[in-house]
Amino acid sequence: MRIDLHSHSTASDGTDPPAEVMRRARAAGLDVIALTDHDTLAGHDEARRALPPGLALVPGMELSGRLGGHSVHLLAYHVDPAHAGLAEQLAAITTDRLRRGQDMVARLRELGVDVTWEQVAAIAGGGVVARPHIARAMVEAGAIARPEQAFTPEWIGAGGRAYVSRYALDPEEAIRLVSAAGGVSVLAHPGLAERGWVIDDATVERLAGAGLGGLEVYHPDQDDAQRLRLAGLAAELGLAASGGSDDHGALTGHRLGSETIAPEQYERLMSLARGAVRGGEQN
């Protein structure tokens, strides 16, 4: 089995609709794909309707957290969308994303970048507003040549001139909330640095104590040394060694299936989600 547990669609900051993500996942030879848009479950119904034969969907999302002023992301799988506490927090996060996006646009305009909120909203197309939408608007405005150039101190990178922070959950609180909603959580791309800060082993151990189910060991932006360290840490703490492509469509070069995880790790992780369909949701 080929299993990719991290992907994005136009429900957040990917460039392809959920149905197209499912089509591409099967074309990439995947047997299981998780749709994990930022702070939303909105793409799952479309994805389920579009599932091609032989592909299983794991419903998920990438939940925003903050620790010591730094961004921490959790991949949450098989949560109950009707859970009141989770729905309340997702509404708070997505509402503040709108405020943040508008504030960043205002700062960019003060810096001489001719972008508008209407442009950004049109690019988001009704999905959860995120920085890649602003980056794409900056390309349209001619301020930068490629979206990735926006994520620097000069523009909207963490701590940058036009960067604005937003509401996010304490990671331990988020893990407990995911568990209360019947799901299982994985710490996303823990080897990536934000402004020189990397999640240390003691923090991961604390999150494991709060109910974390796995670590994203296999990610395109984590090198072999990071993977080796994270795999050892996962084994030491009794966590599943998870992973995925973190595909955002055209923004990341359509890389679905570039990272996969072992079937036994997948089964172990899914077994921690109450009410999850074993092996994913078949069409």
C-alpha positions in Angstrom: 0.0 0.0 0.0 1.1 3.6 -0.8 -0.2 6.0 1.9 0.1 9.8 1.9 -1.3 11.5 5.0 -0.8 15.2 4.2 -2.4 17.1 1.3 -4.2 20.4 0.7 -6.9 21.6 -1.7 -8.7 24.8 -2.5 -10.7 24.4 0.7 -7.6 26.1 2.2 -4.4 27.0 0.4 -4.0 24.3 -2.2 -4.5 25.2 -5.9 -6.7 22.2 -6.9 -10.3 21.4 -5.8 -10.7 18.3 -3.5 -12.1 16.2 -6.4 -9.0 16.9 -8.5 -6.7 16.1 -5.5 -8.5 12.7 -5.3 -8.0 12.1 -9.0 -4.3 13.0 -8.9 -3.8 10.9 -5.8 -5.0 7.8 -7.6 -3.0 8.7 -10.7 0.1 9.0 -8.5 -0.5 5.3 -7.5 -1.7 6.0 -4.0 -4.0 3.6 -2.1 -4.7 6.0 0.8 -4.8 9.8 0.8 -5.6 12.2 3.7 -7.1 15.5 2.9 -5.7 17.9 5.6 -6.7 21.5 4.8 -5.8 24.2 7.2 -8.3 24.5 10.1 -11.3 23.2 8.0 -13.1 20.0 7.2 -14.9 21.6 4.3 -13.4 19.7 1.4 -14.3 16.2 2.6 -17.7 15.8 1.1 -16.5 16.8 -2.4 -13.5 14.4 -1.9 -15.8 11.5 -0.9 -18.0 12.0 -3.9 -15.0 12.0 -6.3 -13.1 9.0 -4.9 -11.9 6.9 -7.7 -11.9 3.1 -7.4 -9.1 1.7 -5.2 -8.5 4.9 -3.3 -9.3 5.3 0.4 -9.8 8.8 2.0 -8.7 9.6 5.5 -10.6 12.8 6.5 -8.3 15.2 8.3 -7.1 18.8 8.7 -4.0 20.7 9.7 -4.8 22.5 12.9 -3.1 25.7 13.9 -1.2 25.9 17.2 1.2 28.3 18.8 3.9 27.7 21.4 6.2 30.4 22.8 5.3 32.7 19.9 6.1 30.1 17.3 3.7 28.3 14.9 3.1 24.6 15.6 0.8 22.5 13.3 -1.1 19.4 14.2 -2.5 17.0 11.6 -5.8 15.7 13.0 -7.5 12.7 11.5 -11.1 11.2 11.9 -12.4 13.9 14.2 -16.2 14.3 14.6 -17.2 17.4 12.7 -20.2 17.8 15.0 -18.1 18.1 18.1 -19.1 21.5 19.6 -15.8 22.4 21.2 -13.9 21.7 18.0 -16.4 23.5 15.8 -16.1 26.6 18.1 -12.4 26.7 17.9 -12.3 26.2 14.2 -14.7 29.1 13.8 -12.5 31.3 16.0 -9.4 30.4 14.0 -10.9 30.9 10.6 -12.5 34.2 11.6 -9.2 35.5 12.8 -7.5 34.3 9.6 -9.7 36.8 7.8 -8.7 39.6 10.1 -5.1 38.7 9.7 -5.3 38.5 6.0 -6.9 42.0 5.8 -4.2 43.4 8.1 -1.4 41.9 6.0 -2.9 43.3 2.8 -3.0 46.8 4.5 0.6 46.5 5.5 1.7 45.4 2.0 -0.1 48.4 0.6 1.7 50.7 3.0 4.9 49.1 1.6 3.9 50.0 -1.9 2.5 46.6 -3.1 -0.6 47.1 -5.2 -2.7 44.2 -3.8 -6.3 44.4 -2.6 -8.4 42.3 -0.2 -10.8 41.6 -3.0 -7.9 40.0 -5.0 -7.0 37.8 -2.1 -10.6 36.8 -1.4 -11.1 35.9 -5.1 -7.9 33.7 -5.1 -9.1 32.0 -1.9 -12.4 31.3 -3.7 -14.3 30.7 -0.5 -11.7 28.6 1.1 -9.9 29.3 4.4 -7.7 32.4 3.8 -4.0 31.7 4.2 -0.7 33.4 3.4 -0.2 31.6 0.0 -3.3 33.4 -1.2 -1.6 36.7 -0.4 1.6 35.5 -2.0 -0.3 34.7 -5.2 -1.9 38.1 -5.2 1.6 39.6 -4.8 2.7 37.8 -8.0 -0.3 39.1 -9.8 0.7 42.6 -8.6 4.2 42.2 -10.0 5.8 42.6 -6.5 7.5 39.2 -6.7 8.1 36.7 -9.5 7.1 33.5 -7.6 4.9 32.9 -4.5 7.7 31.5 -2.4 9.5 34.8 -2.6 6.8 36.3 -0.3 7.8 34.1 2.6 10.8 36.2 3.6 11.5 38.9 6.3 11.0 41.4 3.5 7.4 40.5 3.1 5.1 38.0 4.9 7.5 35.5 6.3 7.4 34.9 10.0 8.5 38.2 11.6 8.6 40.0 8.3 7.6 43.5 7.5 4.0 42.7 6.5 3.6 39.6 8.8 0.7 39.6 11.2 0.2 36.9 13.9 -3.2 35.2 14.4 -5.2 33.2 16.9 -4.0 29.7 17.4 -4.5 27.0 20.0 -2.0 25.8 22.6 -0.8 22.5 21.2 -1.6 20.5 24.3 -5.1 21.9 24.3 -5.4 21.2 20.6 -4.3 17.5 21.1 -6.9 17.0 23.9 -9.6 18.6 21.8 -8.8 16.3 18.9 -9.0 13.3 21.2 -12.3 14.5 22.7 -13.6 14.8 19.2 -12.7 11.1 18.6 -9.7 11.8 16.4 -5.9 11.2 16.5 -3.2 13.9 16.1 0.2 14.0 14.5 2.8 16.7 15.0 3.3 18.1 11.5 6.8 18.7 10.0 8.6 18.9 13.4 12.0 19.2 11.8 11.3 22.5 10.1 12.7 25.6 11.7 10.7 28.8 12.2 13.0 31.9 12.8 15.7 29.5 13.9 13.4 27.7 16.4 12.8 23.9 16.2 10.5 21.9 18.4 12.8 20.2 20.9 12.5 16.7 22.2 11.3 17.7 25.6 8.4 19.5 24.0 7.5 16.5 21.9 7.6 14.4 25.0 5.2 16.7 26.7 2.9 16.6 23.7 3.0 12.8 23.7 1.9 13.0 27.3 -1.1 15.0 26.3 -2.2 12.3 23.8 -0.2 12.9 20.6 -0.5 9.9 18.3 2.4 10.4 15.9 5.3 12.4 14.5 5.5 13.4 10.8 8.8 11.8 10.1 8.6 11.7 6.3 8.1 15.2 4.8 9.7 16.6 1.6 11.5 19.4 3.6 13.0 17.2 6.3 16.4 15.7 5.4 17.8 12.3 6.1 19.4 13.3 9.4 16.2 14.9 10.6 14.2 11.8 9.6 16.6 9.5 11.5 16.3 11.6 14.6 12.5 11.9 14.5 12.1 8.2 13.8 14.2 7.4 16.9 12.2 9.9 18.9 8.9 8.4 17.8 10.0 4.9 18.7 11.3 6.1 22.1 8.0 7.8 22.9 5.8 5.1 21.4 4.5 7.4 18.6 3.6 6.4 15.1 6.1 7.4 12.4 3.8 9.2 10.0 4.4 11.3 6.9 3.1 12.7 3.7 3.8 15.0 0.7 2.3 18.2 2.1 1.1 18.8 -1.5 -0.4 22.2 -2.3 -0.9 21.5 -6.0 0.9 23.9 -8.3 2.5 25.7 -5.4 4.5 22.7 -4.5 4.9 21.1 -7.9 2.1 18.6 -7.7 4.0 16.2 -5.5 1.3 13.9 -4.2 2.8 10.5 -3.3 6.4 11.9 -3.0 6.4 10.8 0.6 4.5 7.8 2.0 4.5 5.8 5.2 4.6 2.1 6.1 1.2 0.3 6.3 1.9 -0.9 9.8 2.5 2.7 11.0 -0.7 3.8 9.3 -2.7 1.0 10.9 -1.2 1.8 14.3 -2.1 5.5 13.9 -5.7 4.9 12.7 -6.3 2.4 15.5 -6.0 5.4 17.9 -9.0 7.2 16.4 -12.3 6.2 17.9 -14.9 5.3 15.4 -12.4 5.5 12.4 -13.1 3.1 9.6 -10.1 0.7 9.6 -8.1 1.2 6.5 -9.7 4.5 5.6 -13.0 5.4 3.9 -13.5 3.5 0.7 -15.7 4.9 -2.1 
